């Protein structure tokens, strides 16, 4: 659907007829299914498919991947690829419709679709009021994304303090209180910078306009203002941070990423030696040595699994 905009903005695009579409789709599916059968029979643990996918992406750069056959390749590989890039927010079910419209707008602005540049449309007006429209239009026509988006429902959480759906003792079971996981997946590891650009654009908008919370285990930009806003959405954050300081005063379970995410970057930069930890100097030295050995083991195991 982006063919006209693609050609206007210099993105390589080949117009196909319906018969050619069907032939390309059939060839794509047949090739992937054949490779999957070979991979399963040879016990290569997805390496054959993974290598083929990498070669495919180098031959057809993401900025030129437009059309049904390419979309099917992307989504068909979901079943076989050993990894992908994702970001996700959790938000109330009542806000999902607006969130979908905003994501659609951003993706179409990236693709250079002229009808989405209309400043009279509802979301354009909201973005202009927030002073964000001009910044968004700077990305107009810069990239065509092939992404997979899905939604999942989950109940509010009454127990886990830092769950993105935690609402404390008030958690109930009525349909109005459902939360929705709004997930975006990207399967082209050779162009991860495109994924980061999309996430860095969409996630701040989601937190600006919705009662959204970032998924802790997926991608989000380490932007101080964004992370502070995200942490403020968690009613259990103060209790959690107090417990963390009590039970892990030396930051043994804290890394740089979550130091930033939890607003502890300054704290984690200080020497974490506190007498109430119960560790002697020798104990701390031995603990550091064991952590180093564990990190080395994990790194070697990861390298071995990746071949």
Short mmCIF file of the C-alpha atoms (twelve columns), coordinates in Angstrom:
data_MODEL
# 
_entry.id   MODEL 
# 
loop_
_atom_site.group_PDB 
_atom_site.id 
_atom_site.type_symbol 
_atom_site.label_atom_id 
_atom_site.label_alt_id 
_atom_site.label_comp_id 
_atom_site.label_asym_id 
_atom_site.label_seq_id 
_atom_site.Cartn_x 
_atom_site.Cartn_y 
_atom_site.Cartn_z 
_atom_site.pdbx_PDB_model_num 
ATOM 1   C CA . UNK A 1   0.000   0.000   0.000   1 
ATOM 2   C CA . UNK A 2   3.039   2.242   0.199   1 
ATOM 3   C CA . UNK A 3   4.065   1.897   -3.454  1 
ATOM 4   C CA . UNK A 4   3.168   5.456   -4.532  1 
ATOM 5   C CA . UNK A 5   4.795   7.044   -1.475  1 
ATOM 6   C CA . UNK A 6   7.833   4.780   -1.828  1 
ATOM 7   C CA . UNK A 7   8.481   5.836   -5.415  1 
ATOM 8   C CA . UNK A 8   7.999   9.490   -4.516  1 
ATOM 9   C CA . UNK A 9   10.633  9.243   -1.805  1 
ATOM 10  C CA . UNK A 10  13.201  7.221   -3.699  1 
ATOM 11  C CA . UNK A 11  12.574  3.850   -2.067  1 
ATOM 12  C CA . UNK A 12  13.076  0.944   -4.444  1 
ATOM 13  C CA . UNK A 13  9.712   -0.617  -5.252  1 
ATOM 14  C CA . UNK A 14  8.625   -3.053  -7.950  1 
ATOM 15  C CA . UNK A 15  4.938   -3.057  -8.877  1 
ATOM 16  C CA . UNK A 16  3.611   -6.594  -9.310  1 
ATOM 17  C CA . UNK A 17  0.456   -7.940  -10.843 1 
ATOM 18  C CA . UNK A 18  -1.859  -10.325 -8.993  1 
ATOM 19  C CA . UNK A 19  -0.480  -13.424 -10.728 1 
ATOM 20  C CA . UNK A 20  3.084   -12.386 -9.912  1 
ATOM 21  C CA . UNK A 21  2.028   -11.748 -6.311  1 
ATOM 22  C CA . UNK A 22  0.583   -15.242 -5.992  1 
ATOM 23  C CA . UNK A 23  3.659   -16.813 -7.561  1 
ATOM 24  C CA . UNK A 24  6.013   -14.888 -5.263  1 
ATOM 25  C CA . UNK A 25  3.964   -15.752 -2.180  1 
ATOM 26  C CA . UNK A 26  3.835   -19.437 -3.103  1 
ATOM 27  C CA . UNK A 27  7.587   -19.531 -3.772  1 
ATOM 28  C CA . UNK A 28  8.335   -17.802 -0.458  1 
ATOM 29  C CA . UNK A 29  6.178   -20.148 1.594   1 
ATOM 30  C CA . UNK A 30  7.415   -23.243 -0.229  1 
ATOM 31  C CA . UNK A 31  11.057  -22.235 0.211   1 
ATOM 32  C CA . UNK A 32  10.640  -21.569 3.929   1 
ATOM 33  C CA . UNK A 33  8.721   -24.793 4.564   1 
ATOM 34  C CA . UNK A 34  11.353  -26.775 2.642   1 
ATOM 35  C CA . UNK A 35  14.164  -25.199 4.644   1 
ATOM 36  C CA . UNK A 36  12.272  -25.917 7.868   1 
ATOM 37  C CA . UNK A 37  11.971  -29.591 6.903   1 
ATOM 38  C CA . UNK A 38  15.686  -29.778 6.052   1 
ATOM 39  C CA . UNK A 39  16.580  -28.024 9.284   1 
ATOM 40  C CA . UNK A 40  14.463  -30.411 11.359  1 
ATOM 41  C CA . UNK A 41  15.793  -33.502 9.628   1 
ATOM 42  C CA . UNK A 42  19.424  -32.440 9.959   1 
ATOM 43  C CA . UNK A 43  19.128  -31.368 13.593  1 
ATOM 44  C CA . UNK A 44  20.801  -28.046 12.877  1 
ATOM 45  C CA . UNK A 45  18.822  -26.258 15.609  1 
ATOM 46  C CA . UNK A 46  17.562  -23.496 13.325  1 
ATOM 47  C CA . UNK A 47  21.020  -22.626 11.971  1 
ATOM 48  C CA . UNK A 48  20.110  -23.358 8.346   1 
ATOM 49  C CA . UNK A 49  17.068  -21.120 8.527   1 
ATOM 50  C CA . UNK A 50  18.901  -18.457 10.467  1 
ATOM 51  C CA . UNK A 51  21.740  -18.278 7.931   1 
ATOM 52  C CA . UNK A 52  19.288  -18.202 5.019   1 
ATOM 53  C CA . UNK A 53  17.369  -15.380 6.693   1 
ATOM 54  C CA . UNK A 54  20.551  -13.342 7.220   1 
ATOM 55  C CA . UNK A 55  21.549  -13.765 3.580   1 
ATOM 56  C CA . UNK A 56  18.032  -12.857 2.462   1 
ATOM 57  C CA . UNK A 57  18.118  -9.630  4.456   1 
ATOM 58  C CA . UNK A 58  21.515  -8.631  3.071   1 
ATOM 59  C CA . UNK A 59  20.279  -9.206  -0.479  1 
ATOM 60  C CA . UNK A 60  17.041  -7.278  0.147   1 
ATOM 61  C CA . UNK A 61  17.780  -4.383  2.549   1 
ATOM 62  C CA . UNK A 62  14.943  -3.458  4.878   1 
ATOM 63  C CA . UNK A 63  14.441  -0.067  3.220   1 
ATOM 64  C CA . UNK A 64  13.539  -1.915  0.021   1 
ATOM 65  C CA . UNK A 65  11.389  -4.684  1.482   1 
ATOM 66  C CA . UNK A 66  7.904   -3.726  0.327   1 
ATOM 67  C CA . UNK A 67  5.142   -6.070  -0.738  1 
ATOM 68  C CA . UNK A 68  3.143   -9.125  0.242   1 
ATOM 69  C CA . UNK A 69  5.811   -11.763 -0.361  1 
ATOM 70  C CA . UNK A 70  8.276   -9.962  1.905   1 
ATOM 71  C CA . UNK A 71  5.619   -9.592  4.611   1 
ATOM 72  C CA . UNK A 72  4.892   -13.321 4.487   1 
ATOM 73  C CA . UNK A 73  8.598   -14.095 4.740   1 
ATOM 74  C CA . UNK A 74  8.857   -11.911 7.848   1 
ATOM 75  C CA . UNK A 75  5.873   -13.447 9.608   1 
ATOM 76  C CA . UNK A 76  6.546   -16.993 8.466   1 
ATOM 77  C CA . UNK A 77  9.999   -16.811 10.017  1 
ATOM 78  C CA . UNK A 78  8.454   -16.022 13.394  1 
ATOM 79  C CA . UNK A 79  8.110   -19.783 13.839  1 
ATOM 80  C CA . UNK A 80  11.754  -20.513 13.103  1 
ATOM 81  C CA . UNK A 81  13.958  -17.598 14.110  1 
ATOM 82  C CA . UNK A 82  15.805  -18.131 17.416  1 
ATOM 83  C CA . UNK A 83  15.530  -14.459 18.403  1 
ATOM 84  C CA . UNK A 84  13.981  -11.112 17.581  1 
ATOM 85  C CA . UNK A 85  13.717  -7.515  18.766  1 
ATOM 86  C CA . UNK A 86  10.669  -6.371  20.718  1 
ATOM 87  C CA . UNK A 87  9.203   -3.536  22.708  1 
ATOM 88  C CA . UNK A 88  5.967   -3.636  24.673  1 
ATOM 89  C CA . UNK A 89  3.838   -1.426  26.871  1 
ATOM 90  C CA . UNK A 90  1.045   -2.448  29.208  1 
ATOM 91  C CA . UNK A 91  -1.969  -0.146  29.234  1 
ATOM 92  C CA . UNK A 92  -5.665  -0.249  30.189  1 
ATOM 93  C CA . UNK A 93  -7.835  -2.025  27.671  1 
ATOM 94  C CA . UNK A 94  -9.963  1.092   27.176  1 
ATOM 95  C CA . UNK A 95  -6.953  2.938   25.670  1 
ATOM 96  C CA . UNK A 96  -5.926  0.293   23.139  1 
ATOM 97  C CA . UNK A 97  -7.963  1.651   20.227  1 
ATOM 98  C CA . UNK A 98  -6.320  5.071   20.424  1 
ATOM 99  C CA . UNK A 99  -2.892  3.467   20.853  1 
ATOM 100 C CA . UNK A 100 -3.368  1.430   17.680  1 
ATOM 101 C CA . UNK A 101 -4.314  4.550   15.744  1 
ATOM 102 C CA . UNK A 102 -1.230  6.359   17.035  1 
ATOM 103 C CA . UNK A 103 1.068   3.457   16.066  1 
ATOM 104 C CA . UNK A 104 -0.507  3.374   12.605  1 
ATOM 105 C CA . UNK A 105 0.076   7.105   12.221  1 
ATOM 106 C CA . UNK A 106 3.747   6.849   13.222  1 
ATOM 107 C CA . UNK A 107 4.445   3.904   10.896  1 
ATOM 108 C CA . UNK A 108 2.725   5.661   7.995   1 
ATOM 109 C CA . UNK A 109 4.602   8.901   8.689   1 
ATOM 110 C CA . UNK A 110 7.854   6.930   8.563   1 
ATOM 111 C CA . UNK A 111 6.706   5.439   5.236   1 
ATOM 112 C CA . UNK A 112 5.867   8.839   3.765   1 
ATOM 113 C CA . UNK A 113 2.129   8.260   3.250   1 
ATOM 114 C CA . UNK A 114 0.757   11.649  2.253   1 
ATOM 115 C CA . UNK A 115 -2.758  11.148  3.660   1 
ATOM 116 C CA . UNK A 116 -1.308  10.736  7.153   1 
ATOM 117 C CA . UNK A 117 0.467   14.090  6.911   1 
ATOM 118 C CA . UNK A 118 -2.904  15.858  7.006   1 
ATOM 119 C CA . UNK A 119 -2.760  18.240  9.972   1 
ATOM 120 C CA . UNK A 120 -6.543  18.234  10.372  1 
ATOM 121 C CA . UNK A 121 -6.751  14.588  11.454  1 
ATOM 122 C CA . UNK A 122 -7.464  13.987  15.178  1 
ATOM 123 C CA . UNK A 123 -4.073  12.623  16.185  1 
ATOM 124 C CA . UNK A 124 -2.238  15.358  14.293  1 
ATOM 125 C CA . UNK A 125 -4.216  17.937  16.280  1 
ATOM 126 C CA . UNK A 126 -3.375  16.235  19.586  1 
ATOM 127 C CA . UNK A 127 0.300   16.035  18.683  1 
ATOM 128 C CA . UNK A 128 0.363   19.698  17.627  1 
ATOM 129 C CA . UNK A 129 -1.239  20.727  20.940  1 
ATOM 130 C CA . UNK A 130 1.507   18.810  22.750  1 
ATOM 131 C CA . UNK A 131 4.205   20.411  20.576  1 
ATOM 132 C CA . UNK A 132 5.203   17.053  19.082  1 
ATOM 133 C CA . UNK A 133 3.887   17.182  15.517  1 
ATOM 134 C CA . UNK A 134 6.785   19.086  13.954  1 
ATOM 135 C CA . UNK A 135 9.305   16.685  15.471  1 
ATOM 136 C CA . UNK A 136 7.386   13.668  14.195  1 
ATOM 137 C CA . UNK A 137 7.239   15.059  10.671  1 
ATOM 138 C CA . UNK A 138 11.050  15.147  10.539  1 
ATOM 139 C CA . UNK A 139 10.953  11.364  10.012  1 
ATOM 140 C CA . UNK A 140 8.442   11.611  7.153   1 
ATOM 141 C CA . UNK A 141 9.329   9.251   4.309   1 
ATOM 142 C CA . UNK A 142 12.515  7.923   5.878   1 
ATOM 143 C CA . UNK A 143 11.717  4.220   6.253   1 
ATOM 144 C CA . UNK A 144 9.136   1.536   5.441   1 
ATOM 145 C CA . UNK A 145 8.668   -0.890  8.325   1 
ATOM 146 C CA . UNK A 146 7.624   -4.523  8.161   1 
ATOM 147 C CA . UNK A 147 6.686   -5.274  11.765  1 
ATOM 148 C CA . UNK A 148 4.465   -7.714  13.601  1 
ATOM 149 C CA . UNK A 149 2.102   -6.205  16.187  1 
ATOM 150 C CA . UNK A 150 -0.070  -8.194  18.550  1 
ATOM 151 C CA . UNK A 151 -2.140  -7.564  21.656  1 
ATOM 152 C CA . UNK A 152 -2.510  -9.781  24.704  1 
ATOM 153 C CA . UNK A 153 -4.827  -9.447  27.678  1 
ATOM 154 C CA . UNK A 154 -3.805  -9.812  31.310  1 
ATOM 155 C CA . UNK A 155 -5.452  -9.236  34.663  1 
ATOM 156 C CA . UNK A 156 -4.314  -6.512  37.081  1 
ATOM 157 C CA . UNK A 157 -1.697  -7.716  39.584  1 
ATOM 158 C CA . UNK A 158 -2.241  -7.444  43.335  1 
ATOM 159 C CA . UNK A 159 1.036   -9.027  44.475  1 
ATOM 160 C CA . UNK A 160 4.098   -8.252  42.317  1 
ATOM 161 C CA . UNK A 161 5.229   -4.710  43.175  1 
ATOM 162 C CA . UNK A 162 6.982   -3.960  39.879  1 
ATOM 163 C CA . UNK A 163 4.634   -5.767  37.531  1 
ATOM 164 C CA . UNK A 164 3.541   -3.407  34.723  1 
ATOM 165 C CA . UNK A 165 -0.062  -4.260  35.713  1 
ATOM 166 C CA . UNK A 166 0.349   -3.892  39.491  1 
ATOM 167 C CA . UNK A 167 -2.404  -1.814  41.091  1 
ATOM 168 C CA . UNK A 168 -2.060  -3.042  44.681  1 
ATOM 169 C CA . UNK A 169 -4.828  -4.254  46.945  1 
ATOM 170 C CA . UNK A 170 -7.455  -2.678  44.695  1 
ATOM 171 C CA . UNK A 171 -6.884  -5.271  41.940  1 
ATOM 172 C CA . UNK A 172 -10.249 -6.669  40.892  1 
ATOM 173 C CA . UNK A 173 -11.689 -9.049  38.345  1 
ATOM 174 C CA . UNK A 174 -14.135 -6.971  36.320  1 
ATOM 175 C CA . UNK A 175 -13.720 -6.754  32.546  1 
ATOM 176 C CA . UNK A 176 -13.145 -2.982  32.777  1 
ATOM 177 C CA . UNK A 177 -9.926  -3.635  34.663  1 
ATOM 178 C CA . UNK A 178 -8.274  -5.787  32.028  1 
ATOM 179 C CA . UNK A 179 -4.835  -4.636  30.885  1 
ATOM 180 C CA . UNK A 180 -3.493  -5.096  27.380  1 
ATOM 181 C CA . UNK A 181 0.071   -5.914  26.385  1 
ATOM 182 C CA . UNK A 182 0.761   -3.880  23.243  1 
ATOM 183 C CA . UNK A 183 3.692   -5.602  21.567  1 
ATOM 184 C CA . UNK A 184 5.763   -4.758  18.465  1 
ATOM 185 C CA . UNK A 185 8.206   -7.337  17.063  1 
ATOM 186 C CA . UNK A 186 10.940  -6.831  14.489  1 
ATOM 187 C CA . UNK A 187 12.723  -9.769  12.871  1 
ATOM 188 C CA . UNK A 188 15.597  -8.232  10.949  1 
ATOM 189 C CA . UNK A 189 18.657  -8.469  13.145  1 
ATOM 190 C CA . UNK A 190 20.903  -6.988  10.442  1 
ATOM 191 C CA . UNK A 191 19.151  -3.600  10.738  1 
ATOM 192 C CA . UNK A 192 18.616  -3.220  14.485  1 
ATOM 193 C CA . UNK A 193 19.137  0.554   14.295  1 
ATOM 194 C CA . UNK A 194 15.807  0.833   12.445  1 
ATOM 195 C CA . UNK A 195 14.070  -0.961  15.303  1 
ATOM 196 C CA . UNK A 196 15.672  1.342   17.858  1 
ATOM 197 C CA . UNK A 197 14.555  4.388   15.863  1 
ATOM 198 C CA . UNK A 198 10.966  3.115   15.827  1 
ATOM 199 C CA . UNK A 199 11.005  2.316   19.551  1 
ATOM 200 C CA . UNK A 200 12.587  5.647   20.445  1 
ATOM 201 C CA . UNK A 201 9.787   7.380   18.531  1 
ATOM 202 C CA . UNK A 202 6.750   5.334   19.588  1 
ATOM 203 C CA . UNK A 203 7.433   4.612   23.265  1 
ATOM 204 C CA . UNK A 204 7.711   8.242   24.440  1 
ATOM 205 C CA . UNK A 205 4.425   8.976   22.632  1 
ATOM 206 C CA . UNK A 206 2.704   6.041   24.330  1 
ATOM 207 C CA . UNK A 207 3.817   7.248   27.759  1 
ATOM 208 C CA . UNK A 208 2.850   10.817  26.884  1 
ATOM 209 C CA . UNK A 209 -0.735  10.096  25.849  1 
ATOM 210 C CA . UNK A 210 -1.683  6.898   27.701  1 
ATOM 211 C CA . UNK A 211 -1.449  5.339   31.130  1 
ATOM 212 C CA . UNK A 212 1.234   3.054   29.697  1 
ATOM 213 C CA . UNK A 213 4.029   1.213   31.479  1 
ATOM 214 C CA . UNK A 214 7.122   -0.235  29.833  1 
ATOM 215 C CA . UNK A 215 7.743   -3.975  29.805  1 
ATOM 216 C CA . UNK A 216 10.881  -4.392  31.946  1 
ATOM 217 C CA . UNK A 217 12.279  -7.286  29.928  1 
ATOM 218 C CA . UNK A 218 11.995  -5.742  26.452  1 
ATOM 219 C CA . UNK A 219 13.546  -2.794  24.660  1 
ATOM 220 C CA . UNK A 220 13.127  0.778   25.839  1 
ATOM 221 C CA . UNK A 221 15.388  3.803   25.386  1 
ATOM 222 C CA . UNK A 222 17.459  4.734   28.436  1 
ATOM 223 C CA . UNK A 223 16.167  8.282   28.471  1 
ATOM 224 C CA . UNK A 224 16.065  9.843   31.945  1 
ATOM 225 C CA . UNK A 225 12.764  11.714  31.478  1 
ATOM 226 C CA . UNK A 226 11.035  8.688   29.945  1 
ATOM 227 C CA . UNK A 227 12.262  6.358   32.695  1 
ATOM 228 C CA . UNK A 228 11.223  8.769   35.437  1 
ATOM 229 C CA . UNK A 229 7.740   8.983   33.939  1 
ATOM 230 C CA . UNK A 230 7.544   5.203   33.644  1 
ATOM 231 C CA . UNK A 231 8.635   4.659   37.254  1 
ATOM 232 C CA . UNK A 232 6.026   7.178   38.468  1 
ATOM 233 C CA . UNK A 233 3.308   4.932   36.955  1 
ATOM 234 C CA . UNK A 234 4.218   2.069   39.316  1 
ATOM 235 C CA . UNK A 235 2.345   2.389   42.643  1 
ATOM 236 C CA . UNK A 236 4.626   -0.254  44.187  1 
ATOM 237 C CA . UNK A 237 7.917   1.362   43.182  1 
ATOM 238 C CA . UNK A 238 8.697   3.037   46.543  1 
ATOM 239 C CA . UNK A 239 8.075   -0.164  48.492  1 
ATOM 240 C CA . UNK A 240 10.154  -2.138  45.993  1 
ATOM 241 C CA . UNK A 241 13.094  0.287   46.126  1 
ATOM 242 C CA . UNK A 242 13.081  0.207   49.925  1 
ATOM 243 C CA . UNK A 243 13.166  -3.600  49.865  1 
ATOM 244 C CA . UNK A 244 15.935  -3.577  47.261  1 
ATOM 245 C CA . UNK A 245 18.070  -1.256  49.395  1 
ATOM 246 C CA . UNK A 246 17.506  -3.454  52.454  1 
ATOM 247 C CA . UNK A 247 18.151  -6.864  50.922  1 
ATOM 248 C CA . UNK A 248 20.713  -5.907  48.263  1 
ATOM 249 C CA . UNK A 249 22.629  -2.940  49.698  1 
ATOM 250 C CA . UNK A 250 25.736  -3.692  47.615  1 
ATOM 251 C CA . UNK A 251 23.841  -3.915  44.335  1 
ATOM 252 C CA . UNK A 252 24.748  -7.546  43.651  1 
ATOM 253 C CA . UNK A 253 21.543  -7.915  41.622  1 
ATOM 254 C CA . UNK A 254 21.717  -4.487  40.019  1 
ATOM 255 C CA . UNK A 255 23.329  -3.766  36.642  1 
ATOM 256 C CA . UNK A 256 23.836  -0.513  34.740  1 
ATOM 257 C CA . UNK A 257 20.654  -0.949  32.686  1 
ATOM 258 C CA . UNK A 258 18.341  -1.318  35.676  1 
ATOM 259 C CA . UNK A 259 20.256  1.279   37.683  1 
ATOM 260 C CA . UNK A 260 19.093  3.743   35.049  1 
ATOM 261 C CA . UNK A 261 15.612  2.235   34.722  1 
ATOM 262 C CA . UNK A 262 15.013  2.452   38.487  1 
ATOM 263 C CA . UNK A 263 16.513  5.921   38.916  1 
ATOM 264 C CA . UNK A 264 19.516  4.560   40.838  1 
ATOM 265 C CA . UNK A 265 22.296  5.506   38.433  1 
ATOM 266 C CA . UNK A 266 23.945  7.951   40.834  1 
ATOM 267 C CA . UNK A 267 23.610  5.516   43.710  1 
ATOM 268 C CA . UNK A 268 25.091  2.598   41.771  1 
ATOM 269 C CA . UNK A 269 28.077  4.731   40.732  1 
ATOM 270 C CA . UNK A 270 29.177  4.992   44.373  1 
ATOM 271 C CA . UNK A 271 31.267  2.274   46.092  1 
ATOM 272 C CA . UNK A 272 28.713  -0.226  47.370  1 
ATOM 273 C CA . UNK A 273 30.484  -1.298  50.575  1 
ATOM 274 C CA . UNK A 274 28.167  -1.217  53.571  1 
ATOM 275 C CA . UNK A 275 28.811  -2.967  56.893  1 
ATOM 276 C CA . UNK A 276 25.185  -4.104  57.282  1 
ATOM 277 C CA . UNK A 277 25.668  -6.404  54.286  1 
ATOM 278 C CA . UNK A 278 27.289  -9.009  56.547  1 
ATOM 279 C CA . UNK A 279 30.177  -9.631  54.113  1 
ATOM 280 C CA . UNK A 280 33.751  -9.237  55.224  1 
ATOM 281 C CA . UNK A 281 36.410  -7.818  52.886  1 
ATOM 282 C CA . UNK A 282 37.479  -11.383 52.065  1 
ATOM 283 C CA . UNK A 283 33.863  -12.362 51.480  1 
ATOM 284 C CA . UNK A 284 33.320  -9.439  49.109  1 
ATOM 285 C CA . UNK A 285 36.476  -10.366 47.182  1 
ATOM 286 C CA . UNK A 286 35.349  -13.981 46.905  1 
ATOM 287 C CA . UNK A 287 31.864  -12.887 45.823  1 
ATOM 288 C CA . UNK A 288 33.337  -10.684 43.089  1 
ATOM 289 C CA . UNK A 289 35.502  -13.574 41.884  1 
ATOM 290 C CA . UNK A 290 32.483  -15.904 41.684  1 
ATOM 291 C CA . UNK A 291 30.493  -13.296 39.749  1 
ATOM 292 C CA . UNK A 292 33.344  -12.935 37.271  1 
ATOM 293 C CA . UNK A 293 33.498  -16.710 36.800  1 
ATOM 294 C CA . UNK A 294 29.747  -16.881 36.306  1 
ATOM 295 C CA . UNK A 295 29.821  -14.068 33.730  1 
ATOM 296 C CA . UNK A 296 32.597  -15.866 31.837  1 
ATOM 297 C CA . UNK A 297 30.619  -19.128 31.862  1 
ATOM 298 C CA . UNK A 298 27.434  -17.435 30.616  1 
ATOM 299 C CA . UNK A 299 29.346  -15.655 27.831  1 
ATOM 300 C CA . UNK A 300 31.010  -18.878 26.635  1 
ATOM 301 C CA . UNK A 301 27.729  -20.810 26.800  1 
ATOM 302 C CA . UNK A 302 25.998  -18.100 24.784  1 
ATOM 303 C CA . UNK A 303 28.736  -18.091 22.154  1 
ATOM 304 C CA . UNK A 304 28.570  -21.884 21.889  1 
ATOM 305 C CA . UNK A 305 24.763  -21.859 21.470  1 
ATOM 306 C CA . UNK A 306 25.039  -19.295 18.699  1 
ATOM 307 C CA . UNK A 307 27.552  -21.460 16.852  1 
# 
